[in-house]
Amino acid sequence: MRKFLVICGAVLCLSLTAAAQERSPWQLGFGYQYQHYDNIQGENFHNNGLNASVTRYASNWFGVEGTITAGFGHTDGTPSLVAKSVFFGGGVHIAVPNESRIEPWFHVLAGGHHFRFTQTGTLGSMTSAAFMAGGGFDFKLGGRASWRVQADYIGTHFTTPTAYTQSNYSAGTGLVINF
């Protein structure tokens, strides 16, 4: 009898947790991303590219996110080099649910950043630990779709003579599907 009561209690607790979550548990986002980089091995450049993210919500406001962005552009120097970048990371995603059509959110992600430049004597392919922190707004379009606008700070640490963290930023927009 005691086992039966424990099982009934566990089912009740799990059902209350599921009922308390008003949002869909999964969120998939994809869209356009602009990224600006300062002093990566002495080069400044910006990239235009794509981003994709997936978030699994554990509650109405807390989720775990995985993100990847890929950018393509050219350096500002002479000669101008082709610059390709990929950021990949994961971390926390905090949403601020409300009754309006606009839902603010923020995230902090840790991961890596990979660059590939036109091959030169000092540049080529390199990877660094990196983090992304920022946030934005999801504009609810109706049903399960939202339009996202976001801005992020990207910190990278590539080996340089002064060995400091490079401060970079990105801005993006795209579609979000909740399921």
Secondary structure as UniProt FT lines:
FT   HELIX           2..20
FT   STRAND          26..40
FT   TURN            41..42
FT   STRAND          43..57
FT   STRAND          62..75
FT   STRAND          82..95
FT   STRAND          102..117
FT   STRAND          125..142
FT   TURN            143..144
FT   STRAND          145..156
FT   TURN            161..162
FT   STRAND          166..178
//
